Amino acid sequence: MNGSAFEKHDLDEDAFGDKGVSSGLRTFDAFPKVKPTYTSATERGGKWTIVVAFLCFMLTFSEMRNWWAGTETHHFSVERGVGHELQLNLDIVVAMKCSDIHVNVQDAALDRILAGDLLTKEDTNYEAWLKRASSKKGHYTANMEGKNFDSFEDKDADLRRQQAQEEDSHVHHVLGHMRESRTKKKFAKAPRLKRGESIDACRYYGSLEGNKVQGDFHITARGHGYLEPGGHKHLDHTSFNFSHHINELSFGPHYPNLLNPLDKTSDNTDKNFYKFQYYLSIVPTIYTKRKVSTRSGALDPAAIPQPATLDMTPEDLQKVKLGEIPSHISNPNIGRDRKSIFTNQYAAQSQSREVNHNTIPGIFFKYDIEPILLIVSAQRSSFWSLLLSCGRRVDVSTDGMGN
């Protein structure tokens, strides 16, 4: 457009620039702006403004949420020091009377624990426990007599269990359970028996302290598997029924809200001579919000927290050995480090089958401790890093919309 055209329409070329800005600074503006008098608002432009503002808000909210949750890292290391004890927490219901059951633990150090004498036992009704468990989410029943495992109910229950276990693998969720465990009872109350419900089962629950070595925990019938003091007679074989419901089986300090692989599971059979076998691989695990790595990302052994592995103080353990107090008394100082928690994860495999009369039937748990330590740490970046990240997100989104 030439000068005569500007003069013809009474236009001044200087009106399109900023008179108050020097020509030197104007050269830095890659996209010169026009005066407001030469722009007009449109409905379409207002809608795009709302869209861009909403997008910026969502990106900022997402960035702040991720910053608040922090970043989880997994470190594998060899456990420091020498492990001595391992706490086992058990809550199981067996479809036999308490007087007909024997519960024992024997480890690789050849130490044998008469668990039946240390655990609390209650006479109860087996079906009452199954009804309570089936009414709660995450319960799974495996019937060894040909149940259809492909049914919708079983898939749905298994999916809920996987989701719950996935939640319990995150640091913030686990530390939340630690705070809840201070006020919650360690083991749930047994369901009340209704009129007409017979006592046909036994519940064993409690915690045991043993050696931190490979071991076997087994439940057998009276007179089978071990020589007993007093020479008790063998239980009649027609009374065998090792159908069972596991409310909880965990290792380490007791946190009732954490869901372990065998928690809330049931196995049933109508055969007298039946053997349930579970193989457990235990991995010591520390969940922490403390910094356990260097700036380069390498694991810093000196920064690894070492919380207590038992619910008992050393003084209590000494009193237990002397017989002054019963086994397993809660440690009042547990959870003092609010940013770290020690527990044990485990993987479980099972093998169950009917056996002949030359084999001892029962429920057998064989556990082994893996020679590694898993440290799951959650860390949060600085607040300034959050501001820079939000700024980059918003800048990228606005530039994209502008282009």
N, C-alpha and C positions, 0 to 999 in steps of 0.2 A: 504494500500500500504506500503510494508516494505522498509527498507533502501537500500537493494540491488537493488531494482527497480529504486529508485532515482539515484543511482550511475550509473546504466546501461544506463540510458537516459541522463546522465550528468545534472541532475536537483538538485538544491539546495533548501532545504525546507525553509531556511531563506529568500529566494527571495520573498516569498508570504506574508511576513509581512513588517511593516514599521520599518526600522532600527532606524530611528530618534526618535521613540516614545518609552518611557519606558514601561516595561511590566505592571507596576501598572496602568497607564492610559489606556493601551490597554484592560484591563478587563472591562472598562465601555462601550466599543463598542459592542453592541449586534449583529450588522451586519457588520463584518469586510469587508472592501473593498479591491479589488484586484488592482494591478497596472494597469495604462492605457495600458501598453504594452501587457497585457493579455486579453484585450477587443477588440472587433471589432464592428464598426458601421454597422447597417443594415437598410434597407429601412423601414421595419416594425416598428423598434424601433423609427425611426424619426417621423413616423405617430402618434404613441402613444404619443410622446412628444408634438406634436402640439395639439392633443386632450386634453391632460391634461392641457396645457397652456391656451387653449381656455376656458375650464371648470373653471379654476381658475379665469380667467378674468370675466366671466359671474357671478360667485358667488360674486366676489368683487364688480362688478357694481351693482348687485341686493342689496347687503348690503348697499352700499352708497346711493342708491336711497331711500331705506326704511328709512335710517337715516335722509336724507334730508327732507322727508315728515313728519317725526316725528310720534308719537303715539297719537291717539285721545282717550280721556276718557270722559265718560258722568257721570255727577254728578247731582243728584236731591236734591233740598233743598227748604226750605220755603223762599219766597222772603222777604228780610229784609226791614224794614221801613213800611210806609203806602203809598200805591199807591193812587194817586189822579186823574191823567188824562190818557187818552188813545187816541192816534192819529189814525184816520181812513183815509186811502188813497183809493180813488175810481176813477175808469175810466170805465164807462159803457155806452153803446149805446142801446137805447130802440126804437123800431119801432113805435114810436108815436111822434107827434109834441111837441115841448117844452111847448107850451101854454096849452097842454092837460095833462101834467104830474105834479104830486106833489111828492116831495122827503122829507122825514122826518125821524128824529131819536128820539127815546124816550127810556130812560134808566130806570133802577129800582129805581133811585132816583127821578123819575117823572119829570126829566128835559127833555124838548122837544126842539130839535134844528130844525129850518126850514132850512134843508140842501140845499133845492133848491135855497135859497137866498145867501148861502155862497159858493156853488160850482159854477164853471164856466160851462156855458151851450152853446152848439153850435147846430145850425140846420145842419143836414147832411143827407146822404142817407144810408139806412141800408145795402143794397146789396153791396155798395162800401166797407164797413167795412168787410163784410164777405169775399169778394174777396181778400182783402189785408191779412186777417188772414189766409185764406186757402193756400196762397202762402208761408207762413212761417212755419217753422218746429215747431212741438209741439202743433199745434192748434187742438182742438177737438170739434166737433159739435154733439150735441144730439138733434135729431128731435123727439119730443114727439108724432108725428103722424105716428109711425110705421116704422121708419128707421131701416134698417138691421144693428144691432150693431156688427154682426159677420163678416162683410166685412173685407178684407185685409187692406184697407186704415185706418179703424178705429183702428184696432189692431196695425198697424204700428205707427199711431199717438200717441196712448196710450203708446206704448213702448218708444217712444222718450220723452214723458213727464216724464215717470218714471225715465229715465236715467238723464234728466235735473234736476229733483228734488233730485235725489240721489247725484249729484254733488254739489247742493246747500246746502247739509247737512254737508259739510266738512269745517273746519275752514279756511284753506288757500283759498278755492274758495270763501267763503263769504267775507273774508277780501279783496280779490281782487275786488269784486263788490263794496265794500265801496270806494275804490280808484277810480273806474270808475265813480261812482255816482257824483263825484265832478265836472266833466266836462260835463256829459250827462244831457240833459234836463229831468226834472222829468216826464213829460207827452208828448207823441208823438204827432206830428201834425196830423190833420185829413186829410184823402185822398182828393185830389182835385176832385171836381165833374166834370164829363165829360158832354158834351152837350147832353141834353136829359134826364139826370138823375134828378129826382125830389127830393124835400126835403120832406122826409116822416119819418124822425127819429130825435131823439135828443140825444146828447152826454152830459153827466154830468161828470165832472172830477175835482179833487182837493183834499184837505186834510181838515179834521175836527178835532177839539179837543173837547173831551167829557169826561165824568166821567168814571173812570176805574171800572165800574160795569156792570152787565148784561144789555143788551139792545136790541133794535129792530131797524133795518134800513129797511125802506120799500118805495117802489115806487108804487103809486096808480094813478088812473085817477082823473081828475079835478072834484070836487064835490062828491067824493066817499071816505068815511072813516073818514073825518074830517069836522067839521063845519068851514067854511072859512069866514074871514072878508069880508064884502061887499055882502055876500050871492050869490056867483057865482052859476050859473046854472049847473046842472049835465051835464056831457059830454054824448053825444048820445052813446048808447051801441054799435052801429055798428062801432064806431071809435076805440074800444078797440083792441089793439094788443100788448101784453106784450112779444113778442119775443125780445130777448136781446142778446147782445154780451158783455162779461166782458173782458176788456183789462187788468184790474188789480183790485184786492181787497186785501189790506194788512193792518196790524195794526202795529203801532210803527213808528219810523223814516223811512222815505221813501227811499228805495233803489230799483230803477226801474228794475235792472237786476236780482233780485231774483225772482224765479218762485214759486208762491204760488198755492195751489190746484185749485183755481177757475180762475186763470189768463189764458187768451187766450182760454176761453170756450164760447160756444154759446148754447142757448136753443131756439127752434122755435116752434111755434104753429099757426094754422089757426083758432083757436076758439077765440071768443071774451071774454067769461067769463072763464078765465084760471088763475090758481094760482100757482106760482112758489115759493116754500119754501126751504130755505137753513138753515141748523143748523150748527153752527160753534163752535168748542171747541178750545179756544185760550190758548196757553201755552207760557208764557214769556220765552225767550231764550237769553242766552249770549254766543257768540262765542269769544274765547280769546286764545291768545298764551302765556298768563302769567301763572305762576305756581299757581295753586289753591288747591293743596293738599300737605299733609305732606309726609315725607319719608315712612311712613307706608301705604300710600294710602288713608288716611282719609281726608275728605274735611276740608279745613281750612277757616272758614267763614270770617276771617279778610283779606284773600287774594282775595276774590271774587270782581272783578271790578263791579262798578255800573255806567255804561254809562247813558247818557241822554235818556229819553223815548220819547222826542218830538224833532221836528226840530226847536223849538223856544226857545229863552232865557227867563229866568224869567221876564226880563224887557219887552220883547215883549208881554208876556202873560198878564202882568198888563195893557199895553197899549190897548190890545184887549178888556179887560174887561171894560176899560174906553171909548172904542169906538174911540180911537185916530188913530188906524191903522186897516186895514182889517185883517181878520183871516188868519193865516198860513203864516208866513214869515220865510224863511230859517235861521237856526242858523249858523252864520259864524264859530262858534267854534266846530261844530259837527265833529267828526272824529279826534279830537285832540289826543285821545288815539288810536294810530295806531294799537295797538295790541288787541283791544277789540271792539266788536260791539253788541248793544242791538237790538233785534227784537222780533217778536212774530210769532211762528209757529201756524198753526191751522189745524184741521181736519174738513172736510166738508161732510155733508150728505144732500141729496136733496130729496124732495117729491113734485111732480107736478101732477096736475089733473084739469079736467074741473069742474067748480062749478056752482051752480044755482044762480039765481038772488038775493037770500037772503044773499049771501056771497060776500064779497068784493074781487074782483080779483086784481092781481098785482104781484109784486116781493117782497118777504119778506126775510130778513136776520135776523135771531135770533142768537146772539152771547153770549157766556158765557165764563168767564175767569177761568181757572183751578187754584186751590190754590197751585201751585208748581212753582218752578223756575228750568229750565233745563240749566246747564252750560256745554258747549262742549269746552273742552280745548285740545290744541295740544302742546305737549312738545317734545323736541329733547334731546337725551342723549349726553353726552360729547364726544369730539373728540377721547379721549383715549379709551372710550368704543367702538367706531367704529373700531379703530385699532385692539383691542383685538378680536372683533367679526369677522372681516375679517380674522385675523390670524387663528382663530378656523375653519372657513369655509374652508380655503385653506388647512389646515393641515388634516382635515377629508377627503377631496377629494383626496389628494395625497396619503394618507395612504390606502384609499379604492382601488385606482388604483394599488398601489404597492402590496397589498395583492392579 
